[in-house]
Amino acid sequence: MAGSARVLVHVQRGGAERAARFGQSVTGTFCPAHEDSALVSCGLDRGRFLLSDVPFPGSTPVLLKRPSFCPAKRLGERPELPLPAELRGRGVAAGVAVLLRASTGRILLTRRASTLSIFPNIWVPPGGHVEPGEELLAVGLRELEEETGLRLPAGTFSWGTLGLWESLYPPMLSRGLPRRHHVVTYLLLRSDEPHAQLEARMRPNESEVSAYAWLEPPVLAAIAATGDEVKGLGGVPSALPATISITELSGGSASSTRLPTATLLATAPARGEDVERVSTGTKFALGLCLGSQGRP
């Protein structure tokens, strides 16, 4: 993130609008307690990211989802676990993440640096916070360039909105009270260029990215199928290779290496240290992406 100012999430239901509250489920505003998703209208409106149960000028209808183990959902069921006052006043930040799909069908994922304060060593698409005055696409393009050095010239790509994901860190209440709360807009950027051509222009920022990979559709489909609620596939499907090629970054240099495919199919542990894996929100977005394009 280049700046400290952030756009916050507001919710509107039944004509009443309010700022989304840190630690209170945004998704739960729009769906029954036993469900974890809702169709909402969303868009940037007068300096805030508005989610509404009815369309408004400039809004986009989109699916909003939380994981079944969402800490904000669980806190609503555990009144004996109040958040500290300094957290309750934070609000919920709006974020953007971009799935960049090359003309060859591969999608770029990056591994977050181990020094980052939230979700270290987790595989995600490039992304970050929405800053005042920015449009969602501009956020995605800026974060893509800041993290990977990759700039997409105008006219070389098309794009669309995939879905919204409610993200908290730590991702499970069993690992402690939440310290970050976001609603992330996942965008799909469809490049006219093959992945090798895009990769040749990449200059990743090692303070944010420790590795990256251009993943093929069969691997992406397997990742999307390993929802953290279903606890994975029980192994690597026989149709997939045992390892995949990734590019590791260290000391200003990049080197190709192999990563066990099982690492990307790992699920979020309920307790203890986290493991290298693809984030739950990324799995959600990949499922929407692959579903919108048909079976790979």
C-alpha positions as CSV (number, residue, x, y, z in Angstrom):
1,M,0.0,0.0,0.0
2,A,1.3,3.4,-1.0
3,G,-0.9,5.4,1.3
4,S,-2.5,5.1,4.7
5,A,-6.0,6.4,3.9
6,R,-8.6,3.7,3.3
7,V,-12.1,3.5,1.9
8,L,-14.5,1.9,4.4
9,V,-17.5,-0.4,3.8
10,H,-21.1,0.8,4.4
11,V,-24.2,-1.4,4.4
12,Q,-27.7,-0.5,3.4
13,R,-30.7,-2.7,4.0
14,G,-34.4,-1.8,4.1
15,G,-33.4,1.8,3.3
16,A,-31.3,2.3,6.4
17,E,-27.6,2.8,5.9
18,R,-24.7,2.6,8.4
19,A,-21.0,2.0,8.5
20,A,-20.0,-1.6,8.7
21,R,-18.7,-2.4,12.2
22,F,-15.4,-4.2,12.8
23,G,-16.0,-7.7,14.0
24,Q,-19.7,-7.8,13.0
25,S,-20.4,-9.9,10.0
26,V,-21.1,-7.8,6.9
27,T,-22.5,-10.9,5.1
28,G,-24.8,-11.6,8.0
29,T,-26.5,-8.2,7.4
30,F,-27.9,-9.7,4.2
31,C,-28.5,-13.4,4.9
32,P,-30.0,-15.6,7.6
33,A,-27.8,-16.8,10.3
34,H,-27.6,-20.4,8.9
35,E,-26.4,-19.2,5.5
36,D,-23.1,-17.7,4.4
37,S,-23.8,-15.9,1.2
38,A,-26.1,-13.3,-0.3
39,L,-26.6,-11.4,-3.6
40,V,-26.0,-7.7,-3.1
41,S,-25.5,-4.6,-5.1
42,C,-22.1,-2.9,-4.6
43,G,-20.2,0.1,-5.8
44,L,-18.1,3.1,-4.7
45,D,-20.4,5.9,-3.7
46,R,-19.4,9.2,-2.2
47,G,-16.2,8.0,-0.8
48,R,-17.4,4.8,0.7
49,F,-17.8,1.2,-0.6
50,L,-21.6,0.6,-0.4
51,L,-23.3,-2.8,-0.2
52,S,-27.0,-2.7,-0.5
53,D,-30.0,-5.0,-0.8
54,V,-31.3,-2.9,-3.7
55,P,-29.6,-1.5,-6.8
56,F,-28.3,2.1,-6.8
57,P,-26.8,4.2,-9.5
58,G,-23.5,2.7,-10.7
59,S,-23.9,-0.5,-8.6
60,T,-23.1,-4.0,-9.7
61,P,-25.1,-7.1,-8.6
62,V,-22.6,-9.6,-7.1
63,L,-22.3,-12.6,-4.7
64,L,-21.1,-11.7,-1.2
65,K,-19.7,-14.7,0.8
66,R,-18.1,-15.5,4.1
67,P,-16.6,-18.8,5.2
68,S,-18.7,-21.0,7.6
69,F,-16.0,-20.4,10.2
70,C,-15.9,-16.6,9.7
71,P,-14.8,-15.1,13.1
72,A,-17.3,-12.3,12.7
73,K,-20.1,-14.8,12.4
74,R,-18.8,-16.7,15.5
75,L,-18.4,-13.6,17.5
76,G,-22.1,-12.9,17.0
77,E,-22.7,-16.3,18.6
78,R,-20.3,-15.6,21.5
79,P,-21.3,-12.5,23.4
80,E,-18.9,-13.4,26.2
81,L,-16.0,-12.5,23.8
82,P,-16.3,-8.7,23.3
83,L,-13.8,-6.9,21.2
84,P,-11.5,-4.3,22.7
85,A,-12.8,-0.7,22.2
86,E,-9.9,0.2,19.9
87,L,-10.9,-2.5,17.5
88,R,-14.6,-1.9,17.5
89,G,-14.0,1.6,16.2
90,R,-11.9,0.6,13.2
91,G,-14.6,-0.1,10.7
92,V,-14.3,-2.5,7.8
93,A,-11.9,-1.7,5.0
94,A,-12.6,-2.2,1.3
95,G,-10.0,-4.2,-0.7
96,V,-9.5,-5.4,-4.3
97,A,-7.7,-8.6,-5.6
98,V,-7.1,-9.4,-9.2
99,L,-7.1,-12.8,-10.9
100,L,-4.9,-12.2,-14.0
101,R,-5.6,-14.8,-16.6
102,A,-3.3,-15.0,-19.6
103,S,-4.4,-15.8,-23.1
104,T,-3.0,-19.3,-22.5
105,G,-5.5,-19.9,-19.7
106,R,-3.0,-19.7,-16.8
107,I,-3.7,-17.5,-13.8
108,L,-1.1,-15.7,-11.7
109,L,-0.9,-16.4,-8.0
110,T,1.7,-14.9,-5.6
111,R,2.9,-16.1,-2.2
112,R,2.9,-13.3,0.4
113,A,6.2,-12.5,2.0
114,S,6.9,-14.1,5.4
115,T,7.5,-10.7,6.9
116,L,3.9,-9.4,6.3
117,S,1.7,-8.9,9.4
118,I,-1.3,-10.7,8.0
119,F,-1.5,-14.0,6.0
120,P,2.2,-14.5,5.6
121,N,3.3,-17.3,3.2
122,I,-0.2,-17.6,1.9
123,W,-0.9,-17.8,-1.9
124,V,-3.2,-15.1,-3.2
125,P,-3.7,-12.9,-6.2
126,P,-2.2,-9.4,-6.2
127,G,-4.4,-6.9,-4.2
128,G,-4.7,-4.3,-1.5
129,H,-6.8,-1.6,0.0
130,V,-9.0,0.9,-1.9
131,E,-7.7,4.5,-1.5
132,P,-10.0,7.5,-1.7
133,G,-10.7,8.7,-5.2
134,E,-9.8,5.3,-6.8
135,E,-12.0,3.1,-9.0
136,L,-11.9,-0.6,-8.3
137,L,-10.1,-1.4,-11.6
138,A,-7.6,1.3,-10.9
139,V,-6.9,-0.3,-7.5
140,G,-6.4,-3.7,-9.1
141,L,-4.0,-2.4,-11.7
142,R,-2.1,-0.3,-9.2
143,E,-1.6,-3.3,-6.8
144,L,-0.7,-5.6,-9.7
145,E,2.1,-3.2,-10.7
146,E,3.2,-2.5,-7.1
147,E,3.5,-6.2,-6.2
148,T,4.7,-7.7,-9.5
149,G,6.0,-4.8,-11.6
150,L,3.6,-5.8,-14.3
151,R,1.7,-3.0,-16.1
152,L,-1.1,-3.9,-18.4
153,P,-1.4,-1.4,-21.3
154,A,-4.9,-0.1,-22.1
155,G,-6.6,-2.1,-24.8
156,T,-4.7,-5.4,-24.0
157,F,-7.2,-6.8,-21.5
158,S,-10.8,-7.0,-20.5
159,W,-12.2,-7.3,-17.0
160,G,-15.2,-8.1,-14.8
161,T,-16.2,-8.5,-11.2
162,L,-16.2,-12.0,-9.8
163,G,-17.5,-11.7,-6.3
164,L,-17.1,-10.3,-2.8
165,W,-15.3,-12.1,0.1
166,E,-15.5,-11.1,3.8
167,S,-12.0,-11.6,5.1
168,L,-10.8,-11.4,8.7
169,Y,-7.4,-12.1,10.3
170,P,-6.8,-14.4,12.0
171,P,-9.2,-16.3,9.8
172,M,-10.6,-18.5,12.7
173,L,-11.7,-17.5,16.1
174,S,-9.8,-20.5,17.6
175,R,-6.6,-18.6,16.7
176,G,-7.5,-15.4,18.5
177,L,-9.7,-12.3,18.2
178,P,-9.7,-10.6,14.7
179,R,-7.2,-7.8,14.1
180,R,-8.1,-7.0,10.5
181,H,-11.5,-7.0,8.8
182,H,-12.0,-6.5,5.0
183,V,-14.5,-7.0,2.2
184,V,-12.5,-7.9,-0.8
185,T,-13.7,-7.4,-4.4
186,Y,-12.3,-10.1,-6.7
187,L,-11.8,-8.9,-10.3
188,L,-11.0,-11.1,-13.3
189,L,-8.5,-9.5,-15.7
190,R,-8.4,-11.4,-19.1
191,S,-5.1,-10.5,-20.8
192,D,-4.6,-10.8,-24.6
193,E,-1.0,-11.8,-24.0
194,P,0.4,-15.3,-23.2
195,H,1.8,-15.9,-19.7
196,A,5.4,-16.1,-20.9
197,Q,5.1,-12.6,-22.4
198,L,3.6,-11.2,-19.3
199,E,6.2,-12.9,-17.1
200,A,9.0,-11.4,-19.1
201,R,7.9,-7.9,-17.9
202,M,7.5,-8.9,-14.2
203,R,9.7,-7.3,-11.5
204,P,8.2,-8.5,-8.2
205,N,8.5,-6.5,-5.0
206,E,10.2,-8.9,-2.5
207,S,8.8,-6.9,0.5
208,E,5.4,-8.2,-0.5
209,V,5.9,-11.3,-2.7
210,S,8.3,-14.2,-2.0
211,A,7.2,-16.4,-5.0
212,Y,4.8,-16.6,-7.9
213,A,3.3,-19.1,-10.2
214,W,1.3,-19.2,-13.4
215,L,-1.1,-22.1,-12.7
216,E,-2.8,-24.2,-15.3
217,P,-6.6,-24.7,-15.3
218,P,-6.6,-28.3,-14.0
219,V,-4.5,-27.2,-11.0
220,L,-6.7,-24.2,-10.5
221,A,-9.8,-26.4,-10.6
222,A,-8.4,-28.7,-7.9
223,I,-7.5,-25.8,-5.7
224,A,-11.0,-24.3,-6.0
225,A,-12.5,-27.8,-5.0
226,T,-10.5,-27.8,-1.8
227,G,-12.8,-25.6,0.2
228,D,-11.6,-25.3,3.8
229,E,-14.9,-26.4,5.1
230,V,-14.6,-29.8,3.3
231,K,-11.0,-30.4,4.5
232,G,-9.4,-31.0,1.1
233,L,-9.4,-33.9,-1.3
234,G,-7.4,-36.3,0.9
235,G,-4.4,-36.2,-1.5
236,V,-3.4,-35.0,-4.9
237,P,-5.7,-36.2,-7.7
238,S,-3.9,-38.6,-10.0
239,A,-4.5,-36.4,-13.0
240,L,-2.3,-33.7,-11.5
241,P,1.5,-33.6,-11.4
242,A,3.1,-34.2,-8.0
243,T,4.9,-30.9,-8.2
244,I,4.4,-27.6,-10.0
245,S,6.8,-25.0,-11.3
246,I,7.1,-21.7,-9.2
247,T,9.5,-18.8,-9.3
248,E,11.2,-18.1,-5.9
249,L,12.5,-14.6,-5.1
250,S,15.5,-14.0,-2.9
251,G,18.0,-11.2,-2.6
252,G,17.0,-9.6,-5.8
253,S,17.2,-12.7,-7.9
254,A,14.6,-15.1,-9.2
255,S,15.0,-18.9,-9.6
256,S,12.7,-21.6,-10.9
257,T,11.9,-24.4,-8.4
258,R,9.3,-27.1,-7.8
259,L,6.6,-27.0,-5.2
260,P,4.6,-30.0,-4.1
261,T,1.1,-29.7,-5.6
262,A,-0.3,-30.8,-2.2
263,T,0.9,-27.5,-0.7
264,L,-1.6,-25.6,-2.8
265,L,-4.3,-28.1,-1.9
266,A,-3.7,-27.7,1.8
267,T,-6.6,-26.4,4.0
268,A,-6.6,-23.9,6.8
269,P,-5.8,-25.5,10.2
270,A,-8.2,-24.7,13.0
271,R,-5.4,-24.3,15.6
272,G,-1.7,-23.8,15.9
273,E,0.6,-22.2,13.2
274,D,-0.8,-21.6,9.8
275,V,0.5,-23.6,6.8
276,E,1.5,-22.6,3.3
277,R,-1.7,-22.8,1.3
278,V,-4.0,-20.9,-1.0
279,S,-6.3,-18.5,0.9
280,T,-9.9,-19.5,1.3
281,G,-11.1,-16.3,-0.4
282,T,-8.9,-17.1,-3.4
283,K,-10.5,-20.6,-3.7
284,F,-13.9,-18.9,-3.7
285,A,-12.8,-16.5,-6.5
286,L,-11.2,-19.3,-8.5
287,G,-14.5,-21.3,-8.3
288,L,-16.4,-18.3,-9.6
289,C,-13.8,-17.7,-12.4
290,L,-13.8,-21.3,-13.6
291,G,-17.6,-21.6,-13.3
292,S,-18.1,-18.5,-15.4
293,Q,-15.8,-20.0,-18.1
294,G,-17.2,-23.5,-18.0
295,R,-15.2,-26.6,-17.2
296,P,-11.5,-26.3,-18.1
